[in-house]
């Protein structure tokens, strides 16, 4: 007699149009679920992320945007950033209309908010549809007790049936009384991780992620200039989609208010101004990052978020160690001096110093790369982690295994 899992009908809410870490993690998660175990519908804005969701076989409901509230440690509202709420208030109209339309068009077993910034919209969806709510927390939050807004967010978060934190560093920023499950992101363990790094003596350093200021892209390129000035034989590769192509008055307005930047234009200008064409390459969106990881020596993750992100463990599967801007990382993501090096955030000098150190110690690169792969295998196997998420779904929706045998 065999048992099979009843297919779950999951409504995912995703906030961003660009294909970044959160959307990539959701695609990998869905693909790793056992066949016919989850039927996914994603509500999200039009863009590269929606396209990738469709390619993965997920049903997509596009909308003008979903209203968010950002209370992350980096993005919380202060100063001119309060102006962002004007956009979020306007997005409540398409948010409500889309959620009502989705509620009428199908039956679901639960709702999964793919980012905690969607919490207000997710709570509204739960009330409309009377379904269990799972909230994914992918970035460090403001610590409990840091203000009335944080208290309000945490009260809303407590109405979710389960909160998934992507690692222990994120989990420690959440209230202890919440039902928090640490389930790491992951990728399908590559069958071929043989590297074909360049043998020309040049140290190849890559950064992978959306072209956003908070990712540390400006520090990354400035570090390339410092390395060039020191006479190091290095090449910096920057892979990522430019989420905003701004021009004219709109460019001036959003940059003056510090709400957004046309980062690629800034980087291209910096590279040209400093004659870095031989040292920096802007690769744009890279669909097959595995090919990139196979040919680099070092991954740089200089994010302002004080945590190790998805590219760190992606590269680790290929035996590539990382530089991570993090003050107090937990050992489930990076071990300083063993799987990579931790450096101070927002510090191009520290990036250049670490690159110079490792450029002269290739044996250390290999040793840390081997350790990084062991750590990735332990925590970031997507099939194992996808099963944890599926078990969580089924428990929250109250579904049981169904007998599919004939006795």
Helices and strands as residue ranges (DSSP letters): E 3-4, E 8-13, H 21-32, E 38-45, H 48-55, E 59-63, G 79-83, H 84-105, E 110-113, G 116-118, H 119-129, E 132-137, H 148-157, E 162-165, H 168-171, E 180-182, E 203-208, G 213-215, H 217-229, E 234-239, H 248-256, H 263-273, E 280-284, H 289-295, E 298-301, H 310-317, E 321-325, E 340-343, H 348-359, H 362-379, H 382-397, E 402-403
